[in-house]
Amino acid sequence: MSRARPENAYRQTAATPQEEGSGCLSGFTIVPLAVIFISALLASFAWKTTPTPVNLSADSPPVTTWTSISPIFRVEIHHWADSISKWAAASQLDPNLVATIMQIESCGDPRARSSAGAMGLFQVMPFHFYAVDDPYNPDTNAARGLAYLAKSLVTGGGNARLAMAGYNGGIGLISRGEWTWPAQTNRYVRYGAPIYEDARNGLTSSAALNEWYEKYGVSLCRQASQRLGLP
């Protein structure tokens, strides 16, 4: 998630399940309640099949991107293209947003590990995993990391830039002024936001991604390429 998360970074917690009620229903309520129940199921299905709108700033209109990943991403990311589409659909996220996070976090290296302890493709911190999880399993790593990204996106009101900041530095940052953000988080969104914008706008190359690669990604992507056995 973050290669150097601040000491007071937000820690994700699972929502407490609601208590189950009990009671008896008379025969006169069964038919109308059945109709309501079926209607609720249909509404739930419709909601789940609608991707979350995302926007890069509070002033820009929400744009929904629900396609395969952009050609701007490096070959190491395209190695995971089918998986990214699958993980994005499961998390109700834009595949290009997922690809942007993977690009910056690990450049597609499933065994990546940071000095802060973040692990795997999405550099997920240890406290996001269950005891039975294998943090380096790509599906598990994606499930835990993207659950946090989705929560960040909701907290940020659909603003992808704020979601990236929350993913990197903790969701608690989203409600704070940007001048209080750590330098790493500011750098993260300075590259991440334009990379994602280039991807969703249909560009075939990205100056922001190229600059990120030259400054921060060369060794990261070389390691990923070797790990994946790419030419």
C-alpha positions as protocol buffer text, in pm:
chain_id: "A"
residue {
  index: 1
  type: MET
  ca { x: 0 y: 0 z: 0 }
}
residue {
  index: 2
  type: SER
  ca { x: 254 y: 250 z: 116 }
}
residue {
  index: 3
  type: ARG
  ca { x: 624 y: 192 z: 103 }
}
residue {
  index: 4
  type: ALA
  ca { x: 672 y: 412 z: 409 }
}
residue {
  index: 5
  type: ARG
  ca { x: 343 y: 465 z: 585 }
}
residue {
  index: 6
  type: PRO
  ca { x: 336 y: 730 z: 859 }
}
residue {
  index: 7
  type: GLU
  ca { x: 332 y: 607 z: 1218 }
}
residue {
  index: 8
  type: ASN
  ca { x: -24 y: 727 z: 1272 }
}
residue {
  index: 9
  type: ALA
  ca { x: -159 y: 586 z: 947 }
}
residue {
  index: 10
  type: TYR
  ca { x: -523 y: 489 z: 942 }
}
residue {
  index: 11
  type: ARG
  ca { x: -578 y: 122 z: 1015 }
}
residue {
  index: 12
  type: GLN
  ca { x: -864 y: -44 z: 833 }
}
residue {
  index: 13
  type: THR
  ca { x: -1114 y: -232 z: 1046 }
}
residue {
  index: 14
  type: ALA
  ca { x: -1392 y: -460 z: 936 }
}
residue {
  index: 15
  type: ALA
  ca { x: -1745 y: -340 z: 987 }
}
residue {
  index: 16
  type: THR
  ca { x: -1922 y: -499 z: 1279 }
}
residue {
  index: 17
  type: PRO
  ca { x: -2198 y: -733 z: 1157 }
}
residue {
  index: 18
  type: GLN
  ca { x: -2544 y: -620 z: 1249 }
}
residue {
  index: 19
  type: GLU
  ca { x: -2721 y: -827 z: 1512 }
}
residue {
  index: 20
  type: GLU
  ca { x: -2978 y: -1063 z: 1371 }
}
residue {
  index: 21
  type: GLY
  ca { x: -3330 y: -1006 z: 1495 }
}
residue {
  index: 22
  type: SER
  ca { x: -3592 y: -1267 z: 1563 }
}
residue {
  index: 23
  type: GLY
  ca { x: -3968 y: -1273 z: 1555 }
}
residue {
  index: 24
  type: CYS
  ca { x: -4277 y: -1426 z: 1402 }
}
residue {
  index: 25
  type: LEU
  ca { x: -4461 y: -1314 z: 1089 }
}
residue {
  index: 26
  type: SER
  ca { x: -4828 y: -1377 z: 1032 }
}
residue {
  index: 27
  type: GLY
  ca { x: -4950 y: -1538 z: 711 }
}
residue {
  index: 28
  type: PHE
  ca { x: -5105 y: -1207 z: 603 }
}
residue {
  index: 29
  type: THR
  ca { x: -4763 y: -1042 z: 571 }
}
residue {
  index: 30
  type: ILE
  ca { x: -4588 y: -1313 z: 371 }
}
residue {
  index: 31
  type: VAL
  ca { x: -4705 y: -1214 z: 20 }
}
residue {
  index: 32
  type: PRO
  ca { x: -4632 y: -838 z: 41 }
}
residue {
  index: 33
  type: LEU
  ca { x: -4302 y: -901 z: 213 }
}
residue {
  index: 34
  type: ALA
  ca { x: -4208 y: -1153 z: -54 }
}
residue {
  index: 35
  type: VAL
  ca { x: -4271 y: -887 z: -320 }
}
residue {
  index: 36
  type: ILE
  ca { x: -4061 y: -635 z: -127 }
}
residue {
  index: 37
  type: PHE
  ca { x: -3786 y: -891 z: -79 }
}
residue {
  index: 38
  type: ILE
  ca { x: -3770 y: -979 z: -450 }
}
residue {
  index: 39
  type: SER
  ca { x: -3769 y: -609 z: -544 }
}
residue {
  index: 40
  type: ALA
  ca { x: -3484 y: -549 z: -301 }
}
residue {
  index: 41
  type: LEU
  ca { x: -3285 y: -835 z: -453 }
}
residue {
  index: 42
  type: LEU
  ca { x: -3331 y: -696 z: -803 }
}
residue {
  index: 43
  type: ALA
  ca { x: -3226 y: -349 z: -688 }
}
residue {
  index: 44
  type: SER
  ca { x: -2922 y: -496 z: -515 }
}
residue {
  index: 45
  type: PHE
  ca { x: -2823 y: -683 z: -831 }
}
residue {
  index: 46
  type: ALA
  ca { x: -2854 y: -369 z: -1040 }
}
residue {
  index: 47
  type: TRP
  ca { x: -2640 y: -176 z: -791 }
}
residue {
  index: 48
  type: LYS
  ca { x: -2370 y: -439 z: -784 }
}
residue {
  index: 49
  type: THR
  ca { x: -2336 y: -445 z: -1161 }
}
residue {
  index: 50
  type: THR
  ca { x: -2286 y: -69 z: -1184 }
}
residue {
  index: 51
  type: PRO
  ca { x: -1920 y: 42 z: -1158 }
}
residue {
  index: 52
  type: THR
  ca { x: -1830 y: 317 z: -913 }
}
residue {
  index: 53
  type: PRO
  ca { x: -1802 y: 656 z: -1088 }
}
residue {
  index: 54
  type: VAL
  ca { x: -1463 y: 817 z: -1033 }
}
residue {
  index: 55
  type: ASN
  ca { x: -1333 y: 1166 z: -1091 }
}
residue {
  index: 56
  type: LEU
  ca { x: -997 y: 1326 z: -1041 }
}
residue {
  index: 57
  type: SER
  ca { x: -1112 y: 1643 z: -874 }
}
residue {
  index: 58
  type: ALA
  ca { x: -1417 y: 1774 z: -701 }
}
residue {
  index: 59
  type: ASP
  ca { x: -1481 y: 2010 z: -993 }
}
residue {
  index: 60
  type: SER
  ca { x: -1465 y: 1755 z: -1274 }
}
residue {
  index: 61
  type: PRO
  ca { x: -1771 y: 1547 z: -1365 }
}
residue {
  index: 62
  type: PRO
  ca { x: -1765 y: 1180 z: -1267 }
}
residue {
  index: 63
  type: VAL
  ca { x: -1634 y: 957 z: -1545 }
}
residue {
  index: 64
  type: THR
  ca { x: -1696 y: 584 z: -1544 }
}
residue {
  index: 65
  type: THR
  ca { x: -1432 y: 373 z: -1716 }
}
residue {
  index: 66
  type: TRP
  ca { x: -1519 y: 5 z: -1742 }
}
residue {
  index: 67
  type: THR
  ca { x: -1282 y: -128 z: -2006 }
}
residue {
  index: 68
  type: SER
  ca { x: -954 y: -318 z: -2039 }
}
residue {
  index: 69
  type: ILE
  ca { x: -641 y: -140 z: -1927 }
}
residue {
  index: 70
  type: SER
  ca { x: -478 y: 137 z: -2127 }
}
residue {
  index: 71
  type: PRO
  ca { x: -172 y: 77 z: -2349 }
}
residue {
  index: 72
  type: ILE
  ca { x: 22 y: 344 z: -2154 }
}
residue {
  index: 73
  type: PHE
  ca { x: 113 y: 98 z: -1880 }
}
residue {
  index: 74
  type: ARG
  ca { x: 439 y: -90 z: -1889 }
}
residue {
  index: 75
  type: VAL
  ca { x: 468 y: -446 z: -2014 }
}
residue {
  index: 76
  type: GLU
  ca { x: 497 y: -577 z: -1659 }
}
residue {
  index: 77
  type: ILE
  ca { x: 150 y: -442 z: -1583 }
}
residue {
  index: 78
  type: HIS
  ca { x: 5 y: -580 z: -1906 }
}
residue {
  index: 79
  type: HIS
  ca { x: 127 y: -921 z: -1794 }
}
residue {
  index: 80
  type: TRP
  ca { x: -152 y: -896 z: -1533 }
}
residue {
  index: 81
  type: ALA
  ca { x: -415 y: -742 z: -1764 }
}
residue {
  index: 82
  type: ASP
  ca { x: -670 y: -1023 z: -1742 }
}
residue {
  index: 83
  type: SER
  ca { x: -629 y: -1049 z: -1366 }
}
residue {
  index: 84
  type: ILE
  ca { x: -659 y: -672 z: -1327 }
}
residue {
  index: 85
  type: SER
  ca { x: -991 y: -678 z: -1515 }
}
residue {
  index: 86
  type: LYS
  ca { x: -1113 y: -961 z: -1290 }
}
residue {
  index: 87
  type: TRP
  ca { x: -1000 y: -794 z: -968 }
}
residue {
  index: 88
  type: ALA
  ca { x: -1142 y: -458 z: -1073 }
}
residue {
  index: 89
  type: ALA
  ca { x: -1481 y: -609 z: -1150 }
}
residue {
  index: 90
  type: ALA
  ca { x: -1488 y: -787 z: -814 }
}
residue {
  index: 91
  type: SER
  ca { x: -1403 y: -464 z: -633 }
}
residue {
  index: 92
  type: GLN
  ca { x: -1627 y: -239 z: -845 }
}
residue {
  index: 93
  type: LEU
  ca { x: -1326 y: -32 z: -954 }
}
residue {
  index: 94
  type: ASP
  ca { x: -1201 y: 101 z: -1286 }
}
residue {
  index: 95
  type: PRO
  ca { x: -931 y: -136 z: -1420 }
}
residue {
  index: 96
  type: ASN
  ca { x: -719 y: 164 z: -1516 }
}
residue {
  index: 97
  type: LEU
  ca { x: -725 y: 288 z: -1157 }
}
residue {
  index: 98
  type: VAL
  ca { x: -621 y: -58 z: -1038 }
}
residue {
  index: 99
  type: ALA
  ca { x: -344 y: -68 z: -1300 }
}
residue {
  index: 100
  type: THR
  ca { x: -222 y: 278 z: -1192 }
}
residue {
  index: 101
  type: ILE
  ca { x: -190 y: 164 z: -831 }
}
residue {
  index: 102
  type: MET
  ca { x: -6 y: -155 z: -931 }
}
residue {
  index: 103
  type: GLN
  ca { x: 225 y: 44 z: -1162 }
}
residue {
  index: 104
  type: ILE
  ca { x: 341 y: 275 z: -885 }
}
residue {
  index: 105
  type: GLU
  ca { x: 339 y: 22 z: -603 }
}
residue {
  index: 106
  type: SER
  ca { x: 521 y: -278 z: -750 }
}
residue {
  index: 107
  type: CYS
  ca { x: 540 y: -248 z: -1130 }
}
residue {
  index: 108
  type: GLY
  ca { x: 383 y: -593 z: -1132 }
}
residue {
  index: 109
  type: ASP
  ca { x: 628 y: -775 z: -903 }
}
residue {
  index: 110
  type: PRO
  ca { x: 421 y: -1021 z: -696 }
}
residue {
  index: 111
  type: ARG
  ca { x: 706 y: -1066 z: -447 }
}
residue {
  index: 112
  type: ALA
  ca { x: 779 y: -698 z: -394 }
}
residue {
  index: 113
  type: ARG
  ca { x: 841 y: -597 z: -34 }
}
residue {
  index: 114
  type: SER
  ca { x: 917 y: -257 z: 112 }
}
residue {
  index: 115
  type: SER
  ca { x: 1133 y: -157 z: 405 }
}
residue {
  index: 116
  type: ALA
  ca { x: 810 y: -64 z: 585 }
}
residue {
  index: 117
  type: GLY
  ca { x: 680 y: -419 z: 545 }
}
residue {
  index: 118
  type: ALA
  ca { x: 431 y: -365 z: 261 }
}
residue {
  index: 119
  type: MET
  ca { x: 395 y: -675 z: 47 }
}
residue {
  index: 120
  type: GLY
  ca { x: 305 y: -796 z: -300 }
}
residue {
  index: 121
  type: LEU
  ca { x: 153 y: -649 z: -612 }
}
residue {
  index: 122
  type: PHE
  ca { x: -39 y: -377 z: -429 }
}
residue {
  index: 123
  type: GLN
  ca { x: 210 y: -329 z: -143 }
}
residue {
  index: 124
  type: VAL
  ca { x: -43 y: -414 z: 124 }
}
residue {
  index: 125
  type: MET
  ca { x: 55 y: -363 z: 487 }
}
residue {
  index: 126
  type: PRO
  ca { x: 51 y: -673 z: 713 }
}
residue {
  index: 127
  type: PHE
  ca { x: -243 y: -563 z: 928 }
}
residue {
  index: 128
  type: HIS
  ca { x: -481 y: -586 z: 632 }
}
residue {
  index: 129
  type: PHE
  ca { x: -437 y: -964 z: 607 }
}
residue {
  index: 130
  type: TYR
  ca { x: -603 y: -1246 z: 797 }
}
residue {
  index: 131
  type: ALA
  ca { x: -388 y: -1501 z: 976 }
}
residue {
  index: 132
  type: VAL
  ca { x: -463 y: -1765 z: 713 }
}
residue {
  index: 133
  type: ASP
  ca { x: -377 y: -1538 z: 418 }
}
residue {
  index: 134
  type: ASP
  ca { x: -74 y: -1571 z: 194 }
}
residue {
  index: 135
  type: PRO
  ca { x: 10 y: -1202 z: 139 }
}
residue {
  index: 136
  type: TYR
  ca { x: 204 y: -1281 z: -178 }
}
residue {
  index: 137
  type: ASN
  ca { x: -77 y: -1472 z: -343 }
}
residue {
  index: 138
  type: PRO
  ca { x: -187 y: -1232 z: -622 }
}
residue {
  index: 139
  type: ASP
  ca { x: -559 y: -1290 z: -571 }
}
residue {
  index: 140
  type: THR
  ca { x: -535 y: -1244 z: -195 }
}
residue {
  index: 141
  type: ASN
  ca { x: -310 y: -940 z: -223 }
}
residue {
  index: 142
  type: ALA
  ca { x: -550 y: -782 z: -472 }
}
residue {
  index: 143
  type: ALA
  ca { x: -856 y: -857 z: -260 }
}
residue {
  index: 144
  type: ARG
  ca { x: -711 y: -694 z: 51 }
}
residue {
  index: 145
  type: GLY
  ca { x: -547 y: -400 z: -124 }
}
residue {
  index: 146
  type: LEU
  ca { x: -839 y: -316 z: -350 }
}
residue {
  index: 147
  type: ALA
  ca { x: -1087 y: -338 z: -63 }
}
residue {
  index: 148
  type: TYR
  ca { x: -889 y: -56 z: 98 }
}
residue {
  index: 149
  type: LEU
  ca { x: -871 y: 136 z: -229 }
}
residue {
  index: 150
  type: ALA
  ca { x: -1248 y: 103 z: -276 }
}
residue {
  index: 151
  type: LYS
  ca { x: -1304 y: 231 z: 77 }
}
residue {
  index: 152
  type: SER
  ca { x: -1071 y: 523 z: 6 }
}
residue {
  index: 153
  type: LEU
  ca { x: -1264 y: 603 z: -310 }
}
residue {
  index: 154
  type: VAL
  ca { x: -1595 y: 607 z: -125 }
}
residue {
  index: 155
  type: THR
  ca { x: -1448 y: 819 z: 155 }
}
residue {
  index: 156
  type: GLY
  ca { x: -1314 y: 1062 z: -104 }
}
residue {
  index: 157
  type: GLY
  ca { x: -1654 y: 1099 z: -269 }
}
residue {
  index: 158
  type: GLY
  ca { x: -1544 y: 929 z: -589 }
}
residue {
  index: 159
  type: ASN
  ca { x: -1237 y: 1151 z: -624 }
}
residue {
  index: 160
  type: ALA
  ca { x: -962 y: 922 z: -753 }
}
residue {
  index: 161
  type: ARG
  ca { x: -686 y: 1161 z: -648 }
}
residue {
  index: 162
  type: LEU
  ca { x: -806 y: 1160 z: -288 }
}
residue {
  index: 163
  type: ALA
  ca { x: -846 y: 782 z: -305 }
}
residue {
  index: 164
  type: MET
  ca { x: -481 y: 749 z: -405 }
}
residue {
  index: 165
  type: ALA
  ca { x: -377 y: 972 z: -116 }
}
residue {
  index: 166
  type: GLY
  ca { x: -582 y: 761 z: 123 }
}
residue {
  index: 167
  type: TYR
  ca { x: -437 y: 441 z: -19 }
}
residue {
  index: 168
  type: ASN
  ca { x: -82 y: 564 z: 25 }
}
residue {
  index: 169
  type: GLY
  ca { x: -98 y: 751 z: 353 }
}
residue {
  index: 170
  type: GLY
  ca { x: -412 y: 625 z: 523 }
}
residue {
  index: 171
  type: ILE
  ca { x: -777 y: 714 z: 475 }
}
residue {
  index: 172
  type: GLY
  ca { x: -754 y: 965 z: 759 }
}
residue {
  index: 173
  type: LEU
  ca { x: -555 y: 1193 z: 525 }
}
residue {
  index: 174
  type: ILE
  ca { x: -854 y: 1246 z: 298 }
}
residue {
  index: 175
  type: SER
  ca { x: -1028 y: 1484 z: 537 }
}
residue {
  index: 176
  type: ARG
  ca { x: -712 y: 1684 z: 602 }
}
residue {
  index: 177
  type: GLY
  ca { x: -567 y: 1973 z: 405 }
}
residue {
  index: 178
  type: GLU
  ca { x: -315 y: 1870 z: 144 }
}
residue {
  index: 179
  type: TRP
  ca { x: -48 y: 2087 z: 304 }
}
residue {
  index: 180
  type: THR
  ca { x: -50 y: 1838 z: 593 }
}
residue {
  index: 181
  type: TRP
  ca { x: 11 y: 1534 z: 372 }
}
residue {
  index: 182
  type: PRO
  ca { x: 350 y: 1361 z: 395 }
}
residue {
  index: 183
  type: ALA
  ca { x: 592 y: 1430 z: 110 }
}
residue {
  index: 184
  type: GLN
  ca { x: 560 y: 1071 z: -9 }
}
residue {
  index: 185
  type: THR
  ca { x: 183 y: 1102 z: -43 }
}
residue {
  index: 186
  type: ASN
  ca { x: 212 y: 1429 z: -235 }
}
residue {
  index: 187
  type: ARG
  ca { x: 460 y: 1262 z: -470 }
}
residue {
  index: 188
  type: TYR
  ca { x: 231 y: 961 z: -503 }
}
residue {
  index: 189
  type: VAL
  ca { x: -67 y: 1166 z: -622 }
}
residue {
  index: 190
  type: ARG
  ca { x: 151 y: 1399 z: -829 }
}
residue {
  index: 191
  type: TYR
  ca { x: 233 y: 1104 z: -1053 }
}
residue {
  index: 192
  type: GLY
  ca { x: -63 y: 875 z: -991 }
}
residue {
  index: 193
  type: ALA
  ca { x: -339 y: 1122 z: -1076 }
}
residue {
  index: 194
  type: PRO
  ca { x: -207 y: 1225 z: -1419 }
}
residue {
  index: 195
  type: ILE
  ca { x: -113 y: 866 z: -1506 }
}
residue {
  index: 196
  type: TYR
  ca { x: -470 y: 760 z: -1435 }
}
residue {
  index: 197
  type: GLU
  ca { x: -612 y: 1057 z: -1623 }
}
residue {
  index: 198
  type: ASP
  ca { x: -400 y: 972 z: -1929 }
}
residue {
  index: 199
  type: ALA
  ca { x: -517 y: 610 z: -1907 }
}
residue {
  index: 200
  type: ARG
  ca { x: -888 y: 686 z: -1886 }
}
residue {
  index: 201
  type: ASN
  ca { x: -865 y: 953 z: -2157 }
}
residue {
  index: 202
  type: GLY
  ca { x: -749 y: 697 z: -2410 }
}
residue {
  index: 203
  type: LEU
  ca { x: -391 y: 818 z: -2460 }
}
residue {
  index: 204
  type: THR
  ca { x: -137 y: 576 z: -2604 }
}
residue {
  index: 205
  type: SER
  ca { x: 153 y: 717 z: -2402 }
}
residue {
  index: 206
  type: SER
  ca { x: 189 y: 908 z: -2078 }
}
residue {
  index: 207
  type: ALA
  ca { x: 451 y: 1172 z: -2002 }
}
residue {
  index: 208
  type: ALA
  ca { x: 368 y: 1137 z: -1632 }
}
residue {
  index: 209
  type: LEU
  ca { x: 428 y: 762 z: -1637 }
}
residue {
  index: 210
  type: ASN
  ca { x: 751 y: 804 z: -1832 }
}
residue {
  index: 211
  type: GLU
  ca { x: 876 y: 1062 z: -1580 }
}
residue {
  index: 212
  type: TRP
  ca { x: 779 y: 838 z: -1288 }
}
residue {
  index: 213
  type: TYR
  ca { x: 962 y: 547 z: -1451 }
}
residue {
  index: 214
  type: GLU
  ca { x: 1282 y: 745 z: -1509 }
}
residue {
  index: 215
  type: LYS
  ca { x: 1287 y: 883 z: -1154 }
}
residue {
  index: 216
  type: TYR
  ca { x: 1154 y: 594 z: -948 }
}
residue {
  index: 217
  type: GLY
  ca { x: 1060 y: 294 z: -1156 }
}
residue {
  index: 218
  type: VAL
  ca { x: 1366 y: 166 z: -1341 }
}
residue {
  index: 219
  type: SER
  ca { x: 1497 y: -75 z: -1079 }
}
residue {
  index: 220
  type: LEU
  ca { x: 1147 y: -162 z: -958 }
}
residue {
  index: 221
  type: CYS
  ca { x: 1032 y: -259 z: -1307 }
}
residue {
  index: 222
  type: ARG
  ca { x: 1356 y: -439 z: -1386 }
}
residue {
  index: 223
  type: GLN
  ca { x: 1307 y: -654 z: -1079 }
}
residue {
  index: 224
  type: ALA
  ca { x: 945 y: -720 z: -1176 }
}
residue {
  index: 225
  type: SER
  ca { x: 1045 y: -814 z: -1531 }
}
residue {
  index: 226
  type: GLN
  ca { x: 1302 y: -1063 z: -1404 }
}
residue {
  index: 227
  type: ARG
  ca { x: 1056 y: -1209 z: -1157 }
}
residue {
  index: 228
  type: LEU
  ca { x: 795 y: -1256 z: -1428 }
}
residue {
  index: 229
  type: GLY
  ca { x: 1043 y: -1397 z: -1679 }
}
residue {
  index: 230
  type: LEU
  ca { x: 974 y: -1127 z: -1936 }
}
residue {
  index: 231
  type: PRO
  ca { x: 1221 y: -1060 z: -2217 }
}
